[in-house]
Amino acid sequence: MPYASKEKNKECIKRWTIENKEYIKEYNKSPKRQMSFKKNSWKKAGLNMDTFYYVYPIYLNATHCEHCNVELNDIKNHKNQKCMDHCHATGMFRNVVCRNCNATLRSIGKKYFQN
């Protein structure tokens, strides 16, 4: 029996996605899925993945920036968005900070490590 064409598979996936939007939305909110999203984004950012399961609970429980003590939130691109500060040379976790402090610390780090 011949396999379905790639185009037909794409159509089936698209139809299933449209029909199951609510399921997908709820699934993406699950703690397990949120941890997976965070793990992938931190891996792309250069965090040492050997320490992920140690760092993740610290990140989740952080309520205030460890640098300026402002209250943190999870709103994307907000100046008080919760960020994971890490050394870009080694990938080691340093602190949970606000987006504003993370940008400041990053620029200081670039100056410090330039030749």
Contacts in CASP RR format, 6 or more apart in sequence:
PFRMAT RR
TARGET T0000
AUTHOR 0000-0000-0000
METHOD contacts of the structure
MODEL  1
MPYASKEKNKECIKRWTIENKEYIKEYNKSPKRQMSFKKNSWKKAGLNMD
TFYYVYPIYLNATHCEHCNVELNDIKNHKNQKCMDHCHATGMFRNVVCRN
CNATLRSIGKKYFQN
4 12 0 8 1.000
17 24 0 8 1.000
27 33 0 8 1.000
28 34 0 8 1.000
28 37 0 8 1.000
35 56 0 8 1.000
38 56 0 8 1.000
38 59 0 8 1.000
39 49 0 8 1.000
39 52 0 8 1.000
39 56 0 8 1.000
42 49 0 8 1.000
42 52 0 8 1.000
42 84 0 8 1.000
43 49 0 8 1.000
45 84 0 8 1.000
45 86 0 8 1.000
46 86 0 8 1.000
46 88 0 8 1.000
46 91 0 8 1.000
47 55 0 8 1.000
47 84 0 8 1.000
47 86 0 8 1.000
47 91 0 8 1.000
47 93 0 8 1.000
48 86 0 8 1.000
48 90 0 8 1.000
48 91 0 8 1.000
48 92 0 8 1.000
48 93 0 8 1.000
51 92 0 8 1.000
51 93 0 8 1.000
54 93 0 8 1.000
55 84 0 8 1.000
55 93 0 8 1.000
58 93 0 8 1.000
58 96 0 8 1.000
59 82 0 8 1.000
59 84 0 8 1.000
59 96 0 8 1.000
62 72 0 8 1.000
62 82 0 8 1.000
62 96 0 8 1.000
63 71 0 8 1.000
63 72 0 8 1.000
64 70 0 8 1.000
64 71 0 8 1.000
64 72 0 8 1.000
65 72 0 8 1.000
65 80 0 8 1.000
65 96 0 8 1.000
65 97 0 8 1.000
65 98 0 8 1.000
65 101 0 8 1.000
66 95 0 8 1.000
66 96 0 8 1.000
66 97 0 8 1.000
67 85 0 8 1.000
67 95 0 8 1.000
67 97 0 8 1.000
67 98 0 8 1.000
67 101 0 8 1.000
67 105 0 8 1.000
68 97 0 8 1.000
68 98 0 8 1.000
68 100 0 8 1.000
68 101 0 8 1.000
70 80 0 8 1.000
70 98 0 8 1.000
70 100 0 8 1.000
71 80 0 8 1.000
72 80 0 8 1.000
72 81 0 8 1.000
72 82 0 8 1.000
72 96 0 8 1.000
72 98 0 8 1.000
73 80 0 8 1.000
73 81 0 8 1.000
73 82 0 8 1.000
74 81 0 8 1.000
74 82 0 8 1.000
75 81 0 8 1.000
77 99 0 8 1.000
78 99 0 8 1.000
79 98 0 8 1.000
79 99 0 8 1.000
79 100 0 8 1.000
80 98 0 8 1.000
80 99 0 8 1.000
80 100 0 8 1.000
81 98 0 8 1.000
81 99 0 8 1.000
82 96 0 8 1.000
82 98 0 8 1.000
83 96 0 8 1.000
83 97 0 8 1.000
83 98 0 8 1.000
83 99 0 8 1.000
83 101 0 8 1.000
83 102 0 8 1.000
84 93 0 8 1.000
84 96 0 8 1.000
85 93 0 8 1.000
85 94 0 8 1.000
85 95 0 8 1.000
85 96 0 8 1.000
85 97 0 8 1.000
85 101 0 8 1.000
85 102 0 8 1.000
85 105 0 8 1.000
86 92 0 8 1.000
86 93 0 8 1.000
86 94 0 8 1.000
87 94 0 8 1.000
88 106 0 8 1.000
88 109 0 8 1.000
89 113 0 8 1.000
97 105 0 8 1.000
END
